[in-house]
Amino acid sequence: MIAALTLISASSAEAGPTNGDKEALASAKEYLNSQAFSMKGLIAQLDSPDGGQFTVAQATYGTDHAGVNWYKEAILSAKQYLQSQAFSLKGLIAQLDSPDRGQFTVAQATYGTDHTGANWNKEALLSAKEYLSTPAFSLSGLIAQLDSPYGGQFTVAQATYGATTAYK
């Protein structure tokens, strides 16, 4: 029985990719043309009932054979996030590395964030303006919010710049 299973597995491997594998690869390339993905994120999208509905094996095949540079994808994803809202360096790395968001590795997230060309003082200013548009903040409260590990995660210098400039 084991010999028969081994023979079947060996002949399946020699047969090459299945039609499902090829379709998953084509779908992976289509998704990558529309937005940035991490490896885990792309597999999840391809396997999703709302996405490609491929098996995990097919999704993995498509992702593995799409010829992707995940570090470049991290840069693209970081830039996409920065177009939608303000982030600190630490906050953007956390967003990209989050298991619920970007799903990049810490190395990829750090690389992507480091290569965005972002002006972190400008990001702090944008974030300060976002905070000021909702509840009222004192200057010191806004700086504390921007610097907080639960808020903006900006450095004290960036938080001070953003808050004082937003208050002008």
MDTraj code that builds the backbone (N, CA, C; nanometers):
import mdtraj as md
import numpy as np

residues = "MET ILE ALA ALA LEU THR LEU ILE SER ALA SER SER ALA GLU ALA GLY PRO THR ASN GLY ASP LYS GLU ALA LEU ALA SER ALA LYS GLU TYR LEU ASN SER GLN ALA PHE SER MET LYS GLY LEU ILE ALA GLN LEU ASP SER PRO ASP GLY GLY GLN PHE THR VAL ALA GLN ALA THR TYR GLY THR ASP HIS ALA GLY VAL ASN TRP TYR LYS GLU ALA ILE LEU SER ALA LYS GLN TYR LEU GLN SER GLN ALA PHE SER LEU LYS GLY LEU ILE ALA GLN LEU ASP SER PRO ASP ARG GLY GLN PHE THR VAL ALA GLN ALA THR TYR GLY THR ASP HIS THR GLY ALA ASN TRP ASN LYS GLU ALA LEU LEU SER ALA LYS GLU TYR LEU SER THR PRO ALA PHE SER LEU SER GLY LEU ILE ALA GLN LEU ASP SER PRO TYR GLY GLY GLN PHE THR VAL ALA GLN ALA THR TYR GLY ALA THR THR ALA TYR LYS".split()
xyz = np.array([
    [0.0828, -0.1193, 0.0000],
    [0.0000, 0.0000, 0.0000],
    [0.0874, 0.1258, 0.0000],
    [0.1914, 0.1305, 0.0840],
    [0.2802, 0.2461, 0.0896],
    [0.3528, 0.2627, -0.0438],
    [0.3962, 0.1533, -0.1010],
    [0.4653, 0.1608, -0.2298],
    [0.3731, 0.2173, -0.3372],
    [0.2452, 0.1810, -0.3330],
    [0.1493, 0.2311, -0.4318],
    [0.1296, 0.3821, -0.4143],
    [0.1197, 0.4283, -0.2874],
    [0.1038, 0.5713, -0.2617],
    [0.2274, 0.6482, -0.3063],
    [0.3442, 0.5932, -0.2808],
    [0.4677, 0.6584, -0.3217],
    [0.4746, 0.6685, -0.4727],
    [0.4348, 0.5622, -0.5411],
    [0.4354, 0.5613, -0.6872],
    [0.3386, 0.6662, -0.7425],
    [0.2174, 0.6761, -0.6814],
    [0.1186, 0.7745, -0.7265],
    [0.1719, 0.9156, -0.7024],
    [0.2303, 0.9414, -0.5845],
    [0.2842, 1.0747, -0.5541],
    [0.3973, 1.1098, -0.6484],
    [0.4836, 1.0129, -0.6772],
    [0.5969, 1.0394, -0.7653],
    [0.5488, 1.0710, -0.9067],
    [0.4477, 0.9962, -0.9555],
    [0.4014, 1.0258, -1.0906],
    [0.3247, 1.1566, -1.0962],
    [0.2567, 1.1963, -0.9881],
    [0.1876, 1.3258, -0.9863],
    [0.2881, 1.4395, -0.9904],
    [0.3990, 1.4236, -0.9172],
    [0.5013, 1.5284, -0.9141],
    [0.5678, 1.5424, -1.0509],
    [0.5873, 1.4295, -1.1175],
    [0.6508, 1.4327, -1.2490],
    [0.5572, 1.4895, -1.3555],
    [0.4274, 1.4853, -1.3309],
    [0.3305, 1.5324, -1.4288],
    [0.3334, 1.6837, -1.4440],
    [0.3905, 1.7532, -1.3488],
    [0.3972, 1.8993, -1.3555],
    [0.2762, 1.9641, -1.2917],
    [0.2637, 2.0937, -1.3124],
    [0.1537, 2.1661, -1.2489],
    [0.0178, 2.1260, -1.3053],
    [-0.0807, 2.1260, -1.2176],
    [-0.2169, 2.0951, -1.2596],
    [-0.2798, 2.2193, -1.3226],
    [-0.3958, 2.2024, -1.3805],
    [-0.4687, 2.3183, -1.4332],
    [-0.5007, 2.4172, -1.3217],
    [-0.5357, 2.3627, -1.2044],
    [-0.5630, 2.4494, -1.0894],
    [-0.4403, 2.5296, -1.0490],
    [-0.3224, 2.4657, -1.0533],
    [-0.1970, 2.5366, -1.0228],
    [-0.1743, 2.6502, -1.1224],
    [-0.1952, 2.6203, -1.2498],
    [-0.1738, 2.7209, -1.3547],
    [-0.2725, 2.8374, -1.3405],
    [-0.3962, 2.8054, -1.3071],
    [-0.4973, 2.9105, -1.2881],
    [-0.4630, 2.9960, -1.1655],
    [-0.4146, 2.9319, -1.0597],
    [-0.3749, 3.0060, -0.9392],
    [-0.2572, 3.0984, -0.9711],
    [-0.1646, 3.0530, -1.0513],
    [-0.0509, 3.1362, -1.0918],
    [-0.0990, 3.2571, -1.1722],
    [-0.1891, 3.2338, -1.2668],
    [-0.2429, 3.3445, -1.3468],
    [-0.3174, 3.4435, -1.2580],
    [-0.3940, 3.3918, -1.1648],
    [-0.4695, 3.4774, -1.0733],
    [-0.3750, 3.5556, -0.9813],
    [-0.2695, 3.4910, -0.9350],
    [-0.1705, 3.5586, -0.8497],
    [-0.1103, 3.6779, -0.9238],
    [-0.0756, 3.6571, -1.0491],
    [-0.0180, 3.7658, -1.1289],
    [-0.1178, 3.8794, -1.1491],
    [-0.2449, 3.8458, -1.1678],
    [-0.3484, 3.9490, -1.1824],
    [-0.3615, 4.0316, -1.0544],
    [-0.3660, 3.9632, -0.9405],
    [-0.3753, 4.0344, -0.8125],
    [-0.2545, 4.1258, -0.7931],
    [-0.1365, 4.0758, -0.8255],
    [-0.0141, 4.1544, -0.8072],
    [-0.0084, 4.2754, -0.8999],
    [-0.0779, 4.2706, -1.0121],
    [-0.0845, 4.3861, -1.1014],
    [-0.1763, 4.4950, -1.0482],
    [-0.2652, 4.4596, -0.9542],
    [-0.3607, 4.5578, -0.9040],
    [-0.3213, 4.6177, -0.7698],
    [-0.2481, 4.5445, -0.6869],
    [-0.2065, 4.5958, -0.5567],
    [-0.0913, 4.5125, -0.5009],
    [-0.0297, 4.5645, -0.3959],
    [0.0841, 4.4967, -0.3337],
    [0.0343, 4.3906, -0.2352],
    [0.1068, 4.2803, -0.2292],
    [0.0749, 4.1711, -0.1377],
    [0.2021, 4.1175, -0.0750],
    [0.1889, 4.0664, 0.0459],
    [0.2934, 3.9829, 0.1047],
    [0.2697, 3.8405, 0.0553],
    [0.3667, 3.7538, 0.0794],
    [0.3508, 3.6145, 0.0389],
    [0.2293, 3.5536, 0.1107],
    [0.2223, 3.5711, 0.2425],
    [0.1099, 3.5154, 0.3186],
    [-0.0221, 3.5785, 0.2751],
    [-0.0195, 3.7086, 0.2507],
    [-0.1408, 3.7780, 0.2097],
    [-0.1925, 3.7312, 0.0754],
    [-0.1013, 3.7049, -0.0171],
    [-0.1420, 3.6585, -0.1500],
    [-0.1969, 3.5163, -0.1434],
    [-0.1327, 3.4307, -0.0663],
    [-0.1850, 3.2942, -0.0498],
    [-0.3245, 3.3002, 0.0108],
    [-0.3425, 3.3843, 0.1133],
    [-0.4736, 3.3970, 0.1777],
    [-0.5785, 3.4500, 0.0786],
    [-0.5399, 3.5451, -0.0056],
    [-0.6332, 3.6000, -0.1048],
    [-0.6732, 3.4936, -0.2061],
    [-0.5758, 3.4187, -0.2531],
    [-0.6048, 3.3147, -0.3520],
    [-0.6894, 3.2016, -0.2939],
    [-0.6725, 3.1743, -0.1659],
    [-0.7436, 3.0664, -0.0992],
    [-0.8797, 3.1116, -0.0443],
    [-0.9034, 3.2410, -0.0423],
    [-1.0229, 3.2980, 0.0203],
    [-1.1502, 3.2658, -0.0565],
    [-1.2611, 3.2441, 0.0159],
    [-1.3896, 3.2264, -0.0519],
    [-1.4316, 3.3532, -0.1281],
    [-1.3792, 3.4684, -0.0865],
    [-1.4088, 3.5946, -0.1550],
    [-1.3030, 3.6271, -0.2600],
    [-1.1981, 3.5460, -0.2664],
    [-1.0897, 3.5683, -0.3621],
    [-1.0925, 3.4621, -0.4697],
    [-0.9798, 3.3921, -0.4835],
    [-0.9668, 3.2948, -0.5914],
    [-1.0338, 3.1619, -0.5675],
    [-1.0597, 3.1280, -0.4417],
    [-1.1199, 3.0001, -0.4031],
    [-1.0364, 2.8800, -0.4469],
    [-0.9036, 2.8993, -0.4512],
    [-0.8133, 2.7887, -0.4821],
    [-0.7836, 2.7118, -0.3542],
    [-0.7335, 2.5908, -0.3681],
    [-0.6881, 2.5172, -0.2507],
    [-0.5604, 2.5854, -0.1994],
    [-0.5228, 2.5565, -0.0771],
    [-0.3999, 2.6133, -0.0220],
    [-0.2805, 2.5704, -0.1062],
    [-0.2800, 2.4451, -0.1510],
    [-0.1689, 2.3954, -0.2336],
    [-0.1617, 2.4706, -0.3662],
    [-0.2747, 2.4946, -0.4293],
    [-0.2760, 2.5687, -0.5554],
    [-0.2353, 2.7145, -0.5340],
    [-0.2869, 2.7746, -0.4269],
    [-0.2527, 2.9137, -0.3945],
    [-0.1040, 2.9272, -0.3658],
    [-0.0488, 2.8308, -0.2959],
    [0.0942, 2.8316, -0.2647],
    [0.1761, 2.8146, -0.3923],
    [0.1324, 2.7257, -0.4786],
    [0.2020, 2.7072, -0.6067],
    [0.2010, 2.8386, -0.6854],
    [0.0862, 2.8995, -0.6991],
    [0.0751, 3.0244, -0.7736],
    [0.1627, 3.1342, -0.7151],
    [0.1646, 3.1439, -0.5846],
    [0.2451, 3.2453, -0.5164],
    [0.3941, 3.2167, -0.5335],
    [0.4316, 3.0924, -0.5159],
    [0.5735, 3.0542, -0.5271],
    [0.6291, 3.0718, -0.6686],
    [0.5455, 3.0633, -0.7686],
    [0.5914, 3.0678, -0.9075],
    [0.5612, 3.2001, -0.9787],
    [0.5155, 3.3008, -0.9041],
    [0.4796, 3.4289, -0.9649],
    [0.6006, 3.5198, -0.9873],
    [0.7182, 3.4786, -0.9402],
    [0.8393, 3.5570, -0.9623],
    [0.8404, 3.6890, -0.8867],
    [0.7938, 3.6864, -0.7639],
    [0.7755, 3.8095, -0.6866],
    [0.8966, 3.8410, -0.6000],
    [0.9316, 3.9690, -0.5931],
    [1.0298, 4.0186, -0.4969],
    [0.9480, 4.0772, -0.3823],
    [0.9435, 4.0060, -0.2699],
    [0.8572, 4.0460, -0.1574],
    [0.9035, 4.1762, -0.0938],
    [1.0306, 4.2091, -0.1060],
    [1.0795, 4.3363, -0.0526],
    [1.0238, 4.4527, -0.1351],
    [1.0180, 4.4364, -0.2660],
    [0.9578, 4.5402, -0.3510],
    [0.8085, 4.5525, -0.3229],
    [0.7440, 4.4394, -0.2996],
    [0.6016, 4.4424, -0.2638],
    [0.5807, 4.5172, -0.1323],
    [0.6736, 4.5008, -0.0383],
    [0.6627, 4.5717, 0.0897],
    [0.6746, 4.7226, 0.0692],
    [0.7622, 4.7649, -0.0205],
    [0.7749, 4.9078, -0.0512],
    [0.6430, 4.9591, -0.1106],
    [0.5901, 4.8882, -0.2074],
    [0.4642, 4.9291, -0.2704],
    [0.3506, 4.9351, -0.1687],
    [0.3442, 4.8352, -0.0826],
    [0.2392, 4.8321, 0.0184],
    [0.2544, 4.9481, 0.1166],
    [0.3772, 4.9757, 0.1582],
    [0.4025, 5.0869, 0.2503],
    [0.3588, 5.2186, 0.1866],
    [0.3900, 5.2368, 0.0605],
    [0.3501, 5.3594, -0.0099],
    [0.1974, 5.3682, -0.0226],
    [0.1326, 5.2551, -0.0456],
    [-0.0139, 5.2541, -0.0530],
    [-0.0751, 5.2952, 0.0807],
    [-0.0205, 5.2438, 0.1907],
    [-0.0705, 5.2824, 0.3231],
    [-0.0507, 5.4313, 0.3473],
    [0.0655, 5.4846, 0.3084],
    [0.0935, 5.6262, 0.3300],
    [0.0025, 5.7163, 0.2459],
    [-0.0496, 5.6666, 0.1374],
    [-0.1440, 5.7448, 0.0572],
    [-0.2810, 5.7542, 0.1234],
    [-0.3111, 5.6590, 0.2118],
    [-0.4435, 5.6567, 0.2732],
    [-0.4493, 5.7258, 0.4092],
    [-0.3385, 5.7267, 0.4834],
    [-0.3357, 5.7929, 0.6132],
    [-0.1920, 5.8128, 0.6581],
    [-0.1758, 5.8927, 0.7625],
    [-0.0422, 5.9225, 0.8144],
    [0.0048, 5.8098, 0.9062],
    [0.1330, 5.7792, 0.8969],
    [0.1944, 5.6764, 0.9809],
    [0.3299, 5.7247, 1.0288],
    [0.3688, 5.6779, 1.1464],
    [0.5070, 5.6918, 1.1912],
    [0.5847, 5.5748, 1.1336],
    [0.7163, 5.5817, 1.1436],
    [0.8015, 5.4711, 1.0995],
    [0.7624, 5.3429, 1.1719],
    [0.7540, 5.3494, 1.3058],
    [0.7190, 5.2294, 1.3843],
    [0.5774, 5.1823, 1.3539],
    [0.4862, 5.2773, 1.3386],
    [0.3472, 5.2411, 1.3114],
    [0.3302, 5.1737, 1.1767],
    [0.4044, 5.2194, 1.0775],
    [0.3948, 5.1602, 0.9442],
    [0.4570, 5.0204, 0.9419],
    [0.5684, 5.0033, 1.0117],
    [0.6276, 4.8696, 1.0215],
    [0.5284, 4.7741, 1.0875],
    [0.4656, 4.8203, 1.1962],
    [0.3670, 4.7368, 1.2664],
    [0.2484, 4.7036, 1.1756],
    [0.2057, 4.7991, 1.0943],
    [0.0949, 4.7764, 1.0018],
    [0.1322, 4.6713, 0.8975],
    [0.2508, 4.6838, 0.8424],
    [0.2945, 4.5894, 0.7393],
    [0.3190, 4.4501, 0.7953],
    [0.3624, 4.4424, 0.9200],
    [0.3949, 4.3149, 0.9831],
    [0.2742, 4.2494, 1.0506],
    [0.1650, 4.3219, 1.0622],
    [0.0479, 4.2717, 1.1342],
    [-0.0094, 4.1461, 1.0692],
    [-0.0443, 4.0467, 1.1514],
    [-0.1066, 3.9261, 1.0952],
    [-0.2463, 3.9537, 1.0390],
    [-0.3050, 4.0677, 1.0782],
    [-0.4378, 4.1035, 1.0285],
    [-0.4323, 4.2017, 0.9129],
    [-0.3155, 4.2517, 0.8812],
    [-0.3032, 4.3543, 0.7765],
    [-0.2059, 4.3070, 0.6686],
    [-0.0836, 4.3615, 0.6707],
    [0.0111, 4.3365, 0.5632],
    [0.0670, 4.1962, 0.5566],
    [0.0912, 4.1361, 0.6699],
    [0.1451, 3.9998, 0.6806],
    [0.2843, 3.9835, 0.6205],
    [0.3613, 4.0932, 0.6145],
    [0.4998, 4.0829, 0.5714],
    [0.5848, 4.0380, 0.6887],
    [0.7044, 3.9854, 0.6609],
    [0.7981, 3.9563, 0.7683],
    [0.8469, 4.0891, 0.8251],
    [0.9032, 4.0866, 0.9448],
    [0.9560, 4.2093, 1.0042],
    [1.0649, 4.2681, 0.9150],
    [1.1499, 4.1835, 0.8588],
    [1.2569, 4.2317, 0.7701],
    [1.1988, 4.2996, 0.6463],
    [1.0973, 4.2393, 0.5866],
    [1.0346, 4.2981, 0.4683],
    [0.9629, 4.4284, 0.5036],
    [0.8920, 4.4288, 0.6161],
    [0.8200, 4.5491, 0.6600],
    [0.9165, 4.6636, 0.6878],
    [1.0264, 4.6333, 0.7525],
    [1.1270, 4.7353, 0.7830],
    [1.1895, 4.7877, 0.6546],
    [1.2252, 4.6984, 0.5661],
    [1.2828, 4.7376, 0.4371],
    [1.1848, 4.8255, 0.3593],
    [1.0613, 4.7817, 0.3504],
    [0.9602, 4.8572, 0.2773],
    [0.9406, 4.9961, 0.3337],
    [0.9352, 5.0063, 0.4651],
    [0.9171, 5.1354, 0.5315],
    [1.0388, 5.2246, 0.5119],
    [1.1567, 5.1662, 0.5244],
    [1.2799, 5.2434, 0.5078],
    [1.2978, 5.2975, 0.3663],
    [1.2340, 5.2353, 0.2690],
    [1.2529, 5.2743, 0.1296],
    [1.1326, 5.3478, 0.0687],
    [1.0471, 5.4038, 0.1528],
    [0.9318, 5.4786, 0.1004],
    [0.9681, 5.6207, 0.0618],
    [1.0760, 5.6720, 0.1203],
    [1.1103, 5.8125, 0.0991],
    [1.0221, 5.9050, 0.1809],
    [0.9548, 5.8510, 0.2811],
    [0.8613, 5.9307, 0.3613],
    [0.9355, 6.0358, 0.4436],
    [0.8707, 6.1495, 0.4589],
    [0.9167, 6.2555, 0.5476],
    [0.8371, 6.2367, 0.6766],
    [0.9028, 6.1857, 0.7799],
    [0.8309, 6.1485, 0.9022],
    [0.7791, 6.2697, 0.9783],
    [0.8439, 6.3857, 0.9634],
    [0.7892, 6.5074, 1.0224],
    [0.6571, 6.5441, 0.9542],
    [0.6537, 6.5321, 0.8229],
    [0.5304, 6.5595, 0.7490],
    [0.4208, 6.4615, 0.7914],
    [0.4575, 6.3362, 0.8085],
    [0.3603, 6.2353, 0.8532],
    [0.3073, 6.2704, 0.9922],
    [0.3967, 6.3196, 1.0792],
    [0.3539, 6.3601, 1.2140],
    [0.2567, 6.4776, 1.2056],
    [0.2839, 6.5715, 1.1173],
    [0.1943, 6.6859, 1.0983],
    [0.0573, 6.6389, 1.0475],
    [0.0566, 6.5513, 0.9488],
    [-0.0699, 6.4984, 0.8975],
    [-0.1479, 6.4253, 1.0059],
    [-0.0764, 6.3486, 1.0851],
    [-0.1405, 6.2752, 1.1937],
    [-0.1959, 6.3716, 1.2986],
    [-0.1196, 6.4751, 1.3303],
    [-0.1658, 6.5757, 1.4270],
    [-0.2941, 6.6413, 1.3770],
    [-0.2988, 6.6745, 1.2499],
    [-0.4197, 6.7362, 1.1926],
    [-0.5383, 6.6405, 1.1979],
    [-0.5124, 6.5121, 1.1759],
    [-0.6197, 6.4122, 1.1868],
    [-0.6736, 6.4087, 1.3289],
    [-0.5823, 6.4075, 1.4281],
    [-0.6255, 6.4055, 1.5678],
    [-0.7021, 6.5319, 1.6034],
    [-0.6592, 6.6463, 1.5548],
    [-0.7251, 6.7725, 1.5871],
    [-0.8629, 6.7848, 1.5222],
    [-0.8889, 6.7051, 1.4204],
    [-1.0197, 6.7118, 1.3547],
    [-1.1270, 6.6370, 1.4331],
    [-1.0895, 6.5588, 1.5321],
    [-1.1876, 6.4848, 1.6124],
    [-1.1956, 6.5440, 1.7536],
    [-1.1516, 6.4748, 1.8582],
    [-1.1632, 6.5342, 1.9916],
    [-1.0614, 6.6456, 2.0124],
    [-1.0935, 6.7340, 2.1058],
    [-1.0036, 6.8461, 2.1352],
    [-0.8805, 6.7965, 2.2101],
    [-0.7637, 6.8486, 2.1727],
    [-0.6375, 6.8148, 2.2371],
    [-0.5664, 6.9430, 2.2761],
    [-0.5034, 6.9407, 2.3919],
    [-0.4089, 7.0475, 2.4232],
    [-0.2816, 7.0179, 2.3449],
    [-0.1928, 7.1141, 2.3370],
    [-0.0668, 7.0923, 2.2660],
    [0.0104, 6.9767, 2.3290],
    [0.0214, 6.9796, 2.4618],
    [0.0971, 6.8719, 2.5289],
    [0.0255, 6.7376, 2.5154],
    [-0.1085, 6.7392, 2.5169],
    [-0.1851, 6.6153, 2.4997],
    [-0.1695, 6.5582, 2.3599],
    [-0.1630, 6.6478, 2.2611],
    [-0.1440, 6.6040, 2.1236],
    [-0.0048, 6.5454, 2.1030],
    [0.0956, 6.6099, 2.1614],
    [0.2321, 6.5556, 2.1529],
    [0.2370, 6.4175, 2.2175],
    [0.1740, 6.4046, 2.3342],
    [0.1718, 6.2751, 2.4037],
    [0.0998, 6.1692, 2.3194],
    [-0.0088, 6.2075, 2.2552],
    [-0.0834, 6.1131, 2.1706],
    [0.0005, 6.0687, 2.0511],
    [0.0676, 6.1645, 1.9885],
    [0.1500, 6.1319, 1.8718],
    [0.2700, 6.0450, 1.9091],
    [0.3212, 6.0636, 2.0290],
    [0.4383, 5.9887, 2.0753],
    [0.4010, 5.8552, 2.1401],
    [0.2764, 5.8369, 2.1732],
    [0.2316, 5.7183, 2.2465],
    [0.2497, 5.5896, 2.1663],
    [0.2882, 5.4805, 2.2349],
    [0.2947, 5.3512, 2.1659],
    [0.1554, 5.3035, 2.1236],
    [0.0507, 5.3628, 2.1820],
    [-0.0866, 5.3268, 2.1453],
    [-0.1481, 5.4289, 2.0503],
    [-0.0729, 5.5340, 2.0216],
    [-0.1198, 5.6382, 1.9307],
    [-0.0379, 5.6372, 1.8041],
    [0.0307, 5.7491, 1.7783],
    [0.1027, 5.7639, 1.6530],
    [0.2362, 5.6934, 1.6452],
    [0.3004, 5.6686, 1.7585],
    [0.4316, 5.6042, 1.7656],
    [0.5411, 5.6851, 1.6974],
    [0.5239, 5.8182, 1.6924],
    [0.6280, 5.9047, 1.6380],
    [0.7333, 5.9287, 1.7449],
    [0.8506, 5.9717, 1.7039],
    [0.9519, 6.0111, 1.8022],
    [0.9029, 6.1393, 1.8688],
    [0.9621, 6.1753, 1.9831],
    [0.9223, 6.2972, 2.0528],
    [0.9458, 6.4184, 1.9627],
    [1.0579, 6.4204, 1.8910],
    [1.0884, 6.5327, 1.8022],
    [0.9851, 6.5427, 1.6893],
    [0.9482, 6.4301, 1.6299],
    [0.8493, 6.4311, 1.5227],
    [0.7123, 6.4713, 1.5765],
    [0.6766, 6.4194, 1.6941],
    [0.5478, 6.4536, 1.7562],
    [0.5413, 6.6025, 1.7888],
    [0.6495, 6.6554, 1.8421],
    [0.6539, 6.7987, 1.8754],
    [0.6415, 6.8826, 1.7494],
    [0.7148, 6.8469, 1.6452],
    [0.7065, 6.9187, 1.5175],
    [0.5637, 6.9142, 1.4643],
    [0.5069, 6.7967, 1.4575],
    [0.3713, 6.7823, 1.4019],
    [0.2685, 6.8597, 1.4804],
    [0.2736, 6.8482, 1.6131],
    [0.1743, 6.9146, 1.6967],
    [0.1884, 7.0657, 1.6929],
    [0.3100, 7.1162, 1.7080],
    [0.3288, 7.2634, 1.7085],
    [0.2967, 7.3226, 1.5715],
    [0.3288, 7.2528, 1.4652],
    [0.2971, 7.3045, 1.3310],
    [0.1471, 7.2989, 1.3056],
    [0.0806, 7.1952, 1.3521],
    [-0.0650, 7.1840, 1.3336],
    [-0.1399, 7.2900, 1.4138],
    [-0.0833, 7.3312, 1.5271],
    [-0.1464, 7.4323, 1.6108],
    [-0.1339, 7.5732, 1.5534],
    [-0.0455, 7.5946, 1.4578],
    [-0.0233, 7.7289, 1.4021],
    [-0.1416, 7.7765, 1.3224],
])
top = md.Topology()
chain = top.add_chain()
for i, resn in enumerate(residues, 1):
    res = top.add_residue(resn, chain, resSeq=i)
    for name in ("N", "CA", "C"):
        top.add_atom(name, md.element.get_by_symbol(name[0]), res)
traj = md.Trajectory(xyz[None], top)
